[in-house]
C-alpha cells in the first residue's frame, strides 16, 4: 500500500483559494518557465521551470489515485471525467450524482460513508502507488483521522487574506509535522514536503 499525501498550492497565509473558490495567483507558477509539461486534460500543458518540472514529474509519477471533495468536483465538473494528473479520483460526497454527463469515463468513484472509506477506496485503486488528497476539507478530515503520511505544499509568495485554508476545520494540535524531506525553490513557488508525525 502506498503513502497518503495531502498536496496543494498554498498562499503564505495558509489559503488554497479565495472565499469564492477562485485560486487567484496561486497557480502562476504553472506558467513561470520554459519546460513544457503535458497534462491529461485541458489545459493541455504547463510551462514550468526546470526545478518545478522535475518536482512535478516525480510527484505525478507516484500518484495512483486522488481523493477530492464534492465542492472541487462540482467547481471543475469533475474535469470532464479526466483529471489533469491522468489518474482516477475518488469523490467524498453526501450523495453521488445520478446524471453526471462524464460518468461513462470510469475515472470517478463516489464514496458517501466518510473519509476513512474514501481513502480506503483510493488505496484499492492506487495499489502500491501514492494516494493524493486535495487540500481543504478532505485534507483536514484525513489528517484528523490519522490517515495522512506526508504533507506537500507548493508555497506561493502571495497573501490571500481570507479564503479556504489548506486544512479546513482541523484542530491545530492534530497537525504534527516533522522536518522537511524536500525543499525545492523555484520561480513563483517553493515546493516542500513534510512527514506527518503519528
N, CA, C and O of each residue as an XYZ file, in Angstrom:
792
protein
N       0.844     -1.183      0.000
C       0.000      0.000      0.000
C       0.889      1.246      0.000
O       1.850      1.331      0.765
N       0.559      2.208     -0.864
C       1.356      3.415     -0.970
C       1.038      4.441      0.099
O       0.157      4.242      0.935
N       1.779      5.549      0.056
C       1.581      6.634      1.010
C       0.301      7.402      0.704
O      -0.235      7.353     -0.403
N      -0.167      8.114      1.729
C      -1.281      9.051      1.582
C      -0.705     10.440      1.809
O      -0.177     10.734      2.881
N      -0.809     11.294      0.794
C      -0.158     12.601      0.820
C      -1.160     13.707      0.512
O      -1.824     13.678     -0.524
N      -1.269     14.678      1.409
C      -2.052     15.888      1.135
C      -1.169     16.841      0.346
O      -0.005     17.038      0.695
N      -1.705     17.430     -0.708
C      -0.890     18.285     -1.565
C      -1.721     19.425     -2.137
O      -2.876     19.237     -2.519
N      -1.112     20.621     -2.191
C      -1.794     21.767     -2.796
C      -0.846     22.947     -2.912
O       0.168     23.023     -2.219
N      -1.197     23.866     -3.801
C      -0.565     25.178     -3.826
C      -1.218     26.011     -2.733
O      -2.439     26.006     -2.580
N      -0.387     26.732     -1.968
C      -0.888     27.465     -0.800
C      -0.251     28.845     -0.727
O       0.920     29.020     -1.063
N      -1.037     29.822     -0.285
C      -0.523     31.171     -0.074
C       0.329     31.215      1.192
O       0.306     30.283      1.995
N       1.070     32.289      1.363
C       1.908     32.434      2.552
C       1.092     32.431      3.837
O       1.595     32.063      4.899
N      -0.181     32.845      3.738
C      -1.011     32.861      4.938
C      -1.933     31.647      5.041
O      -2.911     31.675      5.788
N      -1.634     30.593      4.305
C      -2.274     29.306      4.535
C      -3.549     29.001      3.781
O      -4.295     28.106      4.178
N      -3.825     29.732      2.685
C      -5.065     29.514      1.946
C      -4.805     28.842      0.598
O      -3.751     29.027     -0.011
N      -5.795     28.052      0.140
C      -5.692     27.373     -1.153
C      -6.653     27.967     -2.184
O      -6.628     27.577     -3.352
N      -7.487     28.897     -1.763
C      -8.397     29.604     -2.671
C      -9.068     30.735     -1.902
O      -9.134     30.717     -0.673
N      -9.565     31.721     -2.649
C     -10.381     32.783     -2.056
C     -11.719     32.191     -1.594
O     -12.034     31.044     -1.911
N     -12.501     32.970     -0.852
C     -13.815     32.533     -0.393
C     -14.736     32.131     -1.546
O     -15.586     31.255     -1.391
N     -14.559     32.784     -2.715
C     -15.404     32.480     -3.878
C     -14.848     31.326     -4.716
O     -15.307     31.089     -5.834
N     -13.849     30.602     -4.168
C     -13.215     29.437     -4.789
C     -12.218     29.776     -5.893
O     -11.642     28.868     -6.494
N     -12.003     31.045     -6.171
C     -11.005     31.462     -7.150
C      -9.614     31.307     -6.527
O      -9.377     31.829     -5.437
N      -8.686     30.601     -7.193
C      -7.356     30.448     -6.628
C      -6.463     31.674     -6.785
O      -5.339     31.690     -6.284
N      -6.955     32.700     -7.475
C      -6.138     33.898     -7.651
C      -4.832     33.569     -8.365
O      -4.837     32.923     -9.413
N      -3.714     34.015     -7.793
C      -2.402     33.818     -8.435
C      -1.669     32.579     -7.912
O      -0.461     32.447     -8.109
N      -2.389     31.673     -7.248
C      -1.728     30.503     -6.673
C      -1.153     29.559     -7.718
O      -0.263     28.766     -7.411
N      -1.648     29.633     -8.948
C      -1.145     28.733     -9.987
C      -0.298     29.457    -11.028
O      -0.054     28.919    -12.108
N       0.152     30.665    -10.718
C       1.033     31.389    -11.651
C       2.296     30.599    -11.964
O       2.853     30.723    -13.054
N       2.752     29.784    -11.010
C       3.981     29.018    -11.237
C       3.823     27.975    -12.340
O       4.819     27.476    -12.865
N       2.581     27.641    -12.696
C       2.347     26.695    -13.795
C       2.782     27.270    -15.146
O       2.944     26.528    -16.114
N       2.970     28.583    -15.211
C       3.386     29.232    -16.462
C       4.628     30.100    -16.243
O       4.802     31.111    -16.924
N       5.490     29.715    -15.303
C       6.641     30.549    -14.939
C       7.943     30.125    -15.609
O       8.993     30.695    -15.313
N       7.902     29.142    -16.504
C       9.149     28.667    -17.106
C       8.981     28.263    -18.554
O       7.972     28.561    -19.193
N       9.998     27.574    -19.060
C      10.034     27.189    -20.465
C       9.915     25.686    -20.698
O       9.910     25.234    -21.843
N       9.819     24.910    -19.620
C       9.733     23.455    -19.775
C       8.266     23.066    -19.903
O       7.483     23.244    -18.970
N       7.902     22.534    -21.063
C       6.512     22.129    -21.282
C       6.258     20.790    -20.601
O       6.991     19.824    -20.811
N       5.219     20.746    -19.791
C       4.791     19.518    -19.126
C       3.364     19.255    -19.579
O       2.450     20.015    -19.260
N       3.184     18.183    -20.316
C       1.881     17.845    -20.878
C       1.016     17.189    -19.804
O       1.482     16.331    -19.054
N      -0.243     17.604    -19.742
C      -1.190     17.035    -18.788
C      -2.180     16.142    -19.531
O      -2.160     16.059    -20.759
N      -3.035     15.484    -18.779
C      -4.001     14.562    -19.373
C      -5.273     15.251    -19.845
O      -6.108     14.613    -20.486
N      -5.442     16.530    -19.548
C      -6.667     17.226    -19.938
C      -6.377     18.696    -20.176
O      -5.226     19.127    -20.113
N      -7.405     19.454    -20.445
C      -7.257     20.893    -20.679
C      -7.006     21.628    -19.374
O      -7.653     21.280    -18.386
N      -6.103     22.633    -19.282
C      -5.223     22.994    -20.384
C      -4.239     21.868    -20.677
O      -3.845     21.124    -19.779
N      -3.851     21.752    -21.931
C      -3.070     20.590    -22.373
C      -1.670     20.548    -21.791
O      -1.073     19.474    -21.715
N      -1.125     21.691    -21.375
C       0.232     21.672    -20.848
C       0.482     22.861    -19.938
O      -0.201     23.883    -20.005
N       1.493     22.692    -19.078
C       2.015     23.769    -18.247
C       3.398     24.121    -18.784
O       3.988     23.362    -19.553
N       3.906     25.275    -18.374
C       5.257     25.688    -18.742
C       5.992     26.033    -17.456
O       5.891     27.147    -16.942
N       6.734     25.055    -16.947
C       7.367     25.151    -15.639
C       8.856     25.454    -15.754
O       9.463     25.310    -16.815
N       9.416     25.874    -14.642
C      10.875     25.995    -14.575
C      11.463     24.587    -14.507
O      10.734     23.645    -14.195
N      12.747     24.410    -14.786
C      13.340     23.075    -14.665
C      13.176     22.476    -13.271
O      12.918     21.279    -13.141
N      13.324     23.297    -12.222
C      13.175     22.778    -10.857
C      11.750     22.301    -10.604
O      11.549     21.212    -10.066
N      10.754     23.108    -10.989
C       9.362     22.719    -10.793
C       8.982     21.529    -11.671
O       8.223     20.660    -11.242
N       9.502     21.485    -12.890
C       9.190     20.372    -13.792
C       9.716     19.057    -13.231
O       9.031     18.036    -13.298
N      10.921     19.074    -12.681
C      11.479     17.863    -12.091
C      10.648     17.395    -10.906
O      10.355     16.208    -10.770
N      10.274     18.334    -10.058
C       9.439     18.012     -8.897
C       8.088     17.475     -9.351
O       7.625     16.449     -8.854
N       7.458     18.167    -10.294
C       6.133     17.788    -10.793
C       6.149     16.375    -11.361
O       5.297     15.555    -11.019
N       7.117     16.089    -12.228
C       7.159     14.777    -12.876
C       7.373     13.653    -11.864
O       6.758     12.593    -11.971
N       8.243     13.886    -10.886
C       8.463     12.862     -9.861
C       7.193     12.650     -9.040
O       6.804     11.515     -8.765
N       6.555     13.750     -8.652
C       5.346     13.681     -7.836
C       4.222     12.968     -8.586
O       3.633     12.024     -8.059
N       3.920     13.403     -9.795
C       2.821     12.834    -10.569
C       3.098     11.365    -10.890
O       2.173     10.555    -10.945
N       4.357     11.025    -11.098
C       4.706      9.644    -11.402
C       4.420      8.672    -10.277
O       4.358      7.464    -10.509
N       4.243      9.172     -9.059
C       3.966      8.321     -7.903
C       2.472      8.124     -7.648
O       2.085      7.183     -6.955
N       1.636      8.993     -8.194
C       0.213      9.012     -7.823
C      -0.570      7.924     -8.544
O      -0.461      7.753     -9.758
N      -1.363      7.192     -7.763
C      -2.235      6.183     -8.329
C      -3.700      6.556     -8.258
O      -4.511      6.027     -9.018
N      -4.053      7.463     -7.352
C      -5.444      7.899     -7.214
C      -5.476      9.197     -6.409
O      -4.586      9.461     -5.601
N      -6.499      9.990     -6.636
C      -6.693     11.273     -5.969
C      -8.016     11.248     -5.222
O      -9.000     10.693     -5.711
N      -8.042     11.854     -4.029
C      -9.287     11.997     -3.274
C      -9.645     13.477     -3.212
O      -8.831     14.303     -2.799
N     -10.864     13.806     -3.622
C     -11.327     15.195     -3.626
C     -12.695     15.266     -2.953
O     -13.356     14.249     -2.749
N     -13.101     16.476     -2.618
C     -14.423     16.702     -2.058
C     -15.424     17.069     -3.134
O     -15.066     17.308     -4.288
N     -16.682     17.107     -2.736
C     -17.749     17.404     -3.691
C     -17.656     18.826     -4.232
O     -17.982     19.065     -5.395
N     -17.213     19.778     -3.400
C     -17.111     21.163     -3.871
C     -16.154     21.264     -5.049
O     -16.502     21.848     -6.075
N     -14.946     20.701     -4.922
C     -13.974     20.752     -6.018
C     -14.504     20.008     -7.239
O     -14.343     20.465     -8.371
N     -15.129     18.875     -7.005
C     -15.721     18.121     -8.110
C     -16.731     18.985     -8.864
O     -16.714     19.026    -10.095
N     -17.608     19.676     -8.134
C     -18.621     20.499     -8.783
C     -18.015     21.698     -9.495
O     -18.436     22.040    -10.600
N     -17.023     22.347     -8.869
C     -16.391     23.522     -9.485
C     -15.768     23.174    -10.823
O     -15.853     23.949    -11.776
N     -15.140     22.005    -10.894
C     -14.426     21.597    -12.106
C     -15.265     20.730    -13.048
O     -14.786     20.323    -14.106
N     -16.499     20.450    -12.671
C     -17.331     19.471    -13.368
C     -16.572     18.147    -13.496
O     -16.618     17.477    -14.528
N     -15.874     17.794    -12.411
C     -15.141     16.532    -12.422
C     -14.118     16.447    -13.531
O     -13.801     15.361    -14.015
N     -13.596     17.610    -13.937
C     -12.595     17.679    -15.007
C     -13.077     16.942    -16.253
O     -12.273     16.385    -17.001
N     -14.380     16.940    -16.471
C     -15.000     16.233    -17.598
C     -14.600     14.761    -17.634
O     -14.543     14.144    -18.697
N     -14.327     14.214    -16.454
C     -14.008     12.791    -16.364
C     -12.545     12.451    -16.506
O     -12.174     11.283    -16.385
N     -11.693     13.445    -16.763
C     -10.260     13.189    -16.953
C      -9.456     14.216    -16.168
O      -9.277     15.347    -16.622
N      -8.968     13.826    -14.985
C      -8.189     14.753    -14.169
C      -6.876     15.078    -14.872
O      -6.306     14.208    -15.530
N      -6.375     16.323    -14.749
C      -5.108     16.684    -15.395
C      -3.930     15.775    -15.027
O      -2.981     15.644    -15.800
N      -3.994     15.146    -13.844
C      -2.909     14.238    -13.465
C      -2.991     12.903    -14.194
O      -2.046     12.115    -14.150
N      -4.108     12.642    -14.861
C      -4.256     11.400    -15.605
C      -4.497     10.186    -14.727
O      -4.186      9.061    -15.119
N      -5.054     10.409    -13.533
C      -5.308      9.301    -12.610
C      -6.785      9.273    -12.233
O      -7.472     10.288    -12.349
N      -7.279      8.119    -11.784
C      -8.654      8.064    -11.273
C      -8.797      8.910    -10.018
O      -7.811      9.211     -9.346
N     -10.026      9.289     -9.707
C     -10.244     10.079     -8.495
C     -11.478      9.598     -7.755
O     -12.457      9.146     -8.348
N     -11.391      9.713     -6.424
C     -12.491      9.362     -5.537
C     -13.088     10.660     -5.017
O     -12.362     11.538     -4.550
N     -14.392     10.785     -5.094
C     -15.095     11.976     -4.624
C     -15.837     11.611     -3.344
O     -16.705     10.738     -3.344
N     -15.484     12.291     -2.252
C     -16.215     12.120     -0.999
C     -17.408     13.073     -1.017
O     -17.239     14.287     -1.130
N     -18.600     12.520     -0.906
C     -19.807     13.322     -1.041
C     -20.920     12.736     -0.174
O     -20.877     11.563      0.195
N     -21.903     13.554      0.142
C     -23.066     13.044      0.863
C     -23.986     12.257     -0.062
O     -24.685     11.338      0.365
N     -23.971     12.641     -1.351
C     -24.836     11.975     -2.321
C     -24.168     11.986     -3.685
O     -23.799     13.045     -4.193
N     -24.012     10.814     -4.274
C     -23.389     10.718     -5.598
C     -24.322     11.284     -6.659
O     -25.536     11.104     -6.574
N     -23.769     11.965     -7.657
C     -24.622     12.490     -8.719
C     -25.207     11.344     -9.552
O     -24.548     10.329     -9.778
N     -26.415     11.518     -9.990
C     -27.055     10.468    -10.785
C     -27.086     10.794    -12.274
O     -27.374      9.927    -13.100
N     -26.785     12.058    -12.617
C     -26.890     12.465    -14.018
C     -25.630     13.171    -14.521
O     -25.706     14.027    -15.403
N     -24.476     12.813    -13.961
C     -23.235     13.459    -14.383
C     -22.893     13.012    -15.800
O     -22.828     11.815    -16.080
N     -22.679     13.956    -16.676
C     -22.504     13.664    -18.095
C     -21.268     12.826    -18.407
O     -21.226     12.148    -19.434
N     -20.269     12.863    -17.540
C     -19.000     12.190    -17.853
C     -18.798     10.893    -17.075
O     -17.683     10.373    -17.011
N     -19.861     10.374    -16.491
C     -19.747      9.167    -15.667
C     -19.209      7.978    -16.453
O     -18.611      7.073    -15.872
N     -19.414      7.971    -17.761
C     -19.007      6.832    -18.578
C     -17.493      6.650    -18.653
O     -17.028      5.581    -19.048
N     -16.709      7.674    -18.283
C     -15.243      7.529    -18.376
C     -14.722      6.495    -17.391
O     -13.681      5.883    -17.628
N     -15.435      6.294    -16.289
C     -15.000      5.312    -15.299
C     -13.872      5.781    -14.407
O     -13.373      5.004    -13.593
N     -13.452      7.041    -14.537
C     -12.344      7.558    -13.727
C     -12.783      8.072    -12.369
O     -11.966      8.196    -11.457
N     -14.072      8.372    -12.227
C     -14.596      8.934    -10.979
C     -15.286      7.842    -10.165
O     -16.056      7.037    -10.689
N     -14.986      7.841     -8.876
C     -15.586      6.888     -7.946
C     -16.165      7.702     -6.788
O     -15.474      8.555     -6.230
N     -17.402      7.453     -6.427
C     -18.081      8.245     -5.411
C     -18.240      7.434     -4.131
O     -18.693      6.290     -4.155
N     -17.859      8.047     -3.014
C     -17.950      7.411     -1.707
C     -18.780      8.314     -0.806
O     -18.546      9.521     -0.744
N     -19.747      7.731     -0.110
C     -20.669      8.524      0.702
C     -20.558      8.245      2.197
O     -21.292      8.837      2.987
N     -19.645      7.346      2.601
C     -19.620      6.970      4.020
C     -18.334      7.341      4.738
O     -17.809      6.551      5.523
N     -17.821      8.539      4.477
C     -16.756      9.103      5.291
C     -15.361      9.047      4.700
O     -15.094      8.343      3.725
N     -14.476      9.817      5.329
C     -13.109      9.966      4.828
C     -12.345      8.652      4.881
O     -11.570      8.361      3.970
N     -12.541      7.856      5.919
C     -11.832      6.575      6.004
C     -12.182      5.692      4.818
O     -11.302      5.070      4.221
N     -13.461      5.635      4.476
C     -13.906      4.818      3.340
C     -13.375      5.377      2.025
O     -13.007      4.614      1.132
N     -13.331      6.706      1.899
C     -12.833      7.322      0.667
C     -11.353      7.013      0.465
O     -10.936      6.668     -0.640
N     -10.558      7.136      1.527
C      -9.124      6.837      1.418
C      -8.920      5.349      1.158
O      -8.061      4.975      0.359
N      -9.693      4.501      1.818
C      -9.567      3.058      1.594
C      -9.883      2.699      0.149
O      -9.192      1.877     -0.453
N     -10.927      3.311     -0.413
C     -11.268      3.048     -1.821
C     -10.147      3.524     -2.733
O      -9.794      2.839     -3.693
N      -9.583      4.695     -2.439
C      -8.473      5.211     -3.242
C      -7.258      4.293     -3.153
O      -6.563      4.092     -4.149
N      -6.995      3.740     -1.982
C      -5.870      2.824     -1.825
C      -6.086      1.541     -2.617
O      -5.136      0.994     -3.177
N      -7.322      1.057     -2.672
C      -7.626     -0.104     -3.508
C      -7.290      0.183     -4.965
O      -6.697     -0.648     -5.653
N      -7.672      1.362     -5.422
C      -7.433      1.744     -6.817
C      -5.947      1.961     -7.072
O      -5.423      1.534     -8.101
N      -5.263      2.627     -6.136
C      -3.853      3.004     -6.329
C      -2.895      1.836     -6.166
O      -1.808      1.852     -6.743
N      -3.271      0.824     -5.396
C      -2.348     -0.286     -5.149
C      -1.142      0.190     -4.359
O      -1.296      0.737     -3.268
N       0.050     -0.010     -4.890
C       1.278      0.398     -4.208
C       1.646      1.850     -4.473
O       2.648      2.334     -3.946
N       0.866      2.547     -5.269
C       1.175      3.938     -5.602
C       0.556      4.878     -4.579
O      -0.245      4.463     -3.743
N       0.933      6.142     -4.654
C       0.502      7.157     -3.694
C      -0.955      7.560     -3.902
O      -1.432      7.671     -5.032
N      -1.647      7.775     -2.787
C      -2.971      8.398     -2.805
C      -2.764      9.872     -2.471
O      -2.226     10.202     -1.414
N      -3.188     10.752     -3.365
C      -3.068     12.192     -3.148
C      -4.400     12.741     -2.667
O      -5.456     12.373     -3.181
N      -4.345     13.621     -1.680
C      -5.537     14.247     -1.129
C      -5.572     15.719     -1.507
O      -4.572     16.423     -1.371
N      -6.724     16.186     -1.983
C      -6.873     17.613     -2.226
C      -6.939     18.342     -0.890
O      -7.517     17.847      0.078
N      -6.348     19.505     -0.856
C      -6.342     20.300      0.377
C      -7.740     20.819      0.682
O      -8.637     20.768     -0.160
N      -7.906     21.318      1.900
C      -9.186     21.845      2.341
C      -9.870     20.865      3.269
O      -9.233     20.294      4.154
N     -11.151     20.667      3.076
C     -11.923     19.787      3.951
C     -11.391     18.360      3.929
O     -11.284     17.718      4.975
N     -11.060     17.866      2.753
C     -10.568     16.484      2.626
C      -9.277     16.301      3.405
O      -9.152     15.351      4.177
N      -8.315     17.195      3.214
C      -7.034     17.081      3.928
C      -7.236     17.215      5.425
O      -6.614     16.493      6.203
N      -8.107     18.139      5.838
C      -8.365     18.319      7.268
C      -8.984     17.092      7.898
O      -8.568     16.675      8.979
N      -9.972     16.504      7.239
C     -10.610     15.307      7.768
C      -9.631     14.138      7.830
O      -9.602     13.399      8.815
N      -8.841     13.975      6.793
C      -7.890     12.862      6.750
C      -6.797     13.025      7.794
O      -6.381     12.046      8.413
N      -6.327     14.247      7.994
C      -5.297     14.482      8.995
C      -5.845     14.202     10.395
O      -5.184     13.557     11.209
N      -7.049     14.686     10.665
C      -7.664     14.467     11.973
C      -7.888     12.978     12.237
O      -7.856     12.540     13.387
N      -8.116     12.196     11.171
C      -8.355     10.757     11.309
C      -7.062      9.952     11.344
O      -7.103      8.726     11.453
N      -5.903     10.630     11.251
C      -4.623      9.925     11.285
C      -4.302      9.163     10.020
O      -3.575      8.171     10.069
N      -4.833      9.607      8.872
C      -4.663      8.884      7.612
C      -3.551      9.430      6.727
O      -3.211      8.810      5.720
N      -2.976     10.579      7.080
C      -2.015     11.256      6.202
C      -0.583     10.909      6.599
O      -0.217     10.987      7.772
N       0.226     10.523      5.604
C       1.640     10.208      5.824
C       2.555     11.405      5.580
O       3.557     11.582      6.273
N       2.200     12.226      4.588
C       3.021     13.398      4.248
C       2.122     14.564      3.855
O       0.990     14.388      3.404
N       2.672     15.764      4.045
C       2.030     16.990      3.588
C       2.972     17.651      2.591
O       4.109     17.983      2.925
N       2.493     17.838      1.371
C       3.264     18.523      0.333
C       2.637     19.893      0.107
O       1.421     20.013     -0.048
N       3.467     20.909      0.090
C       2.997     22.282     -0.077
C       3.773     22.937     -1.206
O       5.004     22.944     -1.200
N       3.052     23.488     -2.174
C       3.653     24.364     -3.167
C       3.398     25.777     -2.655
O       2.344     26.359     -2.912
N       4.367     26.319     -1.934
C       4.197     27.602     -1.247
C       4.417     28.747     -2.227
O       5.494     28.895     -2.804
N       3.379     29.549     -2.401
C       3.381     30.616     -3.398
C       3.486     31.963     -2.681
O       2.778     32.187     -1.699
N       4.356     32.864     -3.151
C       4.560     34.142     -2.461
C       3.449     35.157     -2.712
O       3.678     36.223     -3.283
N       2.243     34.804     -2.275
C       1.099     35.717     -2.311
C       0.387     35.618     -0.968
O       0.530     34.629     -0.249
N      -0.374     36.641     -0.640
C      -1.195     36.667      0.571
C      -2.642     36.843      0.131
O      -2.978     37.822     -0.537
N      -3.498     35.897      0.504
C      -4.909     35.987      0.120
C      -5.762     36.688      1.173
O      -6.794     37.267      0.832
N      -5.364     36.652      2.431
C      -6.097     37.346      3.484
C      -7.218     36.529      4.091
O      -7.299     36.395      5.312
N      -8.077     35.985      3.256
C      -9.163     35.098      3.695
C      -9.347     34.037      2.627
O      -8.748     34.096      1.554
N     -10.191     33.066      2.947
C     -10.484     32.043      1.946
C     -10.551     30.662      2.544
O     -10.822     30.492      3.733
N     -10.300     29.673      1.701
C     -10.309     28.273      2.110
C      -8.912     27.881      2.558
O      -7.953     28.019      1.800
N      -8.793     27.394      3.784
C      -7.495     27.011      4.342
C      -7.030     25.663      3.805
O      -7.834     24.833      3.381
N      -5.709     25.462      3.832
C      -5.129     24.188      3.405
C      -5.767     23.040      4.187
O      -6.197     22.045      3.604
N      -5.824     23.187      5.509
C      -6.502     22.198      6.348
C      -7.740     22.849      6.938
O      -7.640     23.671      7.849
N      -8.908     22.484      6.423
C     -10.142     23.086      6.919
C     -10.642     22.334      8.147
O     -10.611     21.104      8.196
N     -11.103     23.095      9.135
C     -11.778     22.538     10.314
C     -10.965     21.458     11.022
O     -11.500     20.417     11.402
N      -9.675     21.712     11.197
C      -8.851     20.732     11.906
C      -8.293     21.378     13.165
O      -7.931     22.554     13.164
N      -8.230     20.605     14.227
C      -7.639     21.068     15.474
C      -6.140     21.256     15.244
O      -5.462     20.299     14.871
N      -5.601     22.468     15.454
C      -4.172     22.681     15.233
C      -3.289     21.688     15.981
O      -2.185     21.379     15.535
N      -3.766     21.195     17.102
C      -2.980     20.226     17.861
C      -2.827     18.908     17.111
O      -1.937     18.116     17.420
N      -3.694     18.670     16.125
C      -3.621     17.437     15.340
C      -2.551     17.514     14.259
O      -2.191     16.493     13.673
N      -2.041     18.707     13.989
C      -1.051     18.887     12.926
C       0.344     18.826     13.532
O       0.828     19.802     14.106
N       0.984     17.668     13.399
C       2.338     17.468     13.907
C       3.194     17.001     12.745
O       3.119     15.850     12.314
N       4.017     17.926     12.244
C       4.848     17.632     11.089
C       6.311     17.564     11.483
O       6.766     18.288     12.368
N       7.046     16.678     10.808
C       8.474     16.568     11.031
C       9.250     17.521     10.141
O       8.666     18.321      9.410
N      10.570     17.430     10.210
C      11.429     18.267      9.380
C      11.199     17.949      7.901
O      10.906     16.805      7.553
N      11.329     18.945      7.037
C      11.044     18.712      5.617
C      12.002     17.690      5.004
O      13.197     17.670      5.299
N      11.440     16.847      4.144
C      12.253     15.885      3.395
C      12.603     16.429      2.015
O      13.442     15.861      1.315
N      11.959     17.531      1.621
C      12.277     18.193      0.356
C      11.962     19.673      0.479
O      10.918     20.058      1.005
N      12.875     20.499     -0.013
C      12.654     21.940     -0.165
C      13.258     22.315     -1.513
O      14.477     22.280     -1.686
N      12.409     22.669     -2.456
C      12.866     22.952     -3.814
C      12.416     24.354     -4.203
O      11.253     24.546     -4.560
N      13.306     25.334     -4.143
C      12.927     26.692     -4.551
C      12.830     26.796     -6.070
O      13.607     26.180     -6.800
N      11.873     27.577     -6.526
C      11.684     27.784     -7.952
C      11.073     29.163     -8.152
O      10.873     29.904     -7.190
N      10.780     29.504     -9.392
C      10.174     30.787     -9.698
C       8.694     30.768     -9.313
O       7.950     29.896     -9.763
N       8.264     31.715     -8.490
C       6.886     31.889     -8.033
C       6.398     30.778     -7.120
O       5.201     30.709     -6.843
N       7.295     29.887     -6.632
C       6.858     28.795     -5.776
C       8.065     28.156     -5.100
O       9.170     28.156     -5.642
N       7.835     27.610     -3.903
C       8.803     26.734     -3.248
C       8.079     25.447     -2.901
O       7.076     25.461     -2.187
N       8.591     24.333     -3.411
C       7.977     23.031     -3.178
C       8.560     22.436     -1.903
O       9.780     22.376     -1.746
N       7.694     21.994     -0.990
C       8.148     21.423      0.279
C       7.330     20.187      0.607
O       6.142     20.103      0.294
N       7.997     19.221      1.250
C       7.323     18.002      1.680
C       7.685     17.752      3.143
O       8.857     17.805      3.518
N       6.670     17.478      3.966
C       6.850     17.233      5.391
C       6.240     15.890      5.773
O       5.115     15.599      5.367
N       6.947     15.062      6.543
C       6.317     13.848      7.059
C       5.377     14.207      8.191
O       5.608     15.171      8.921
N       4.316     13.429      8.333
C       3.387     13.608      9.445
C       3.841     12.732     10.594
O       4.058     11.532     10.425
N       3.984     13.340     11.769
C       4.351     12.564     12.952
C       3.089     11.956     13.548
O       2.120     12.666     13.819
N       3.101     10.664     13.748
C       1.908      9.969     14.261
C       2.168      9.412     15.636
O       1.283      8.795     16.229
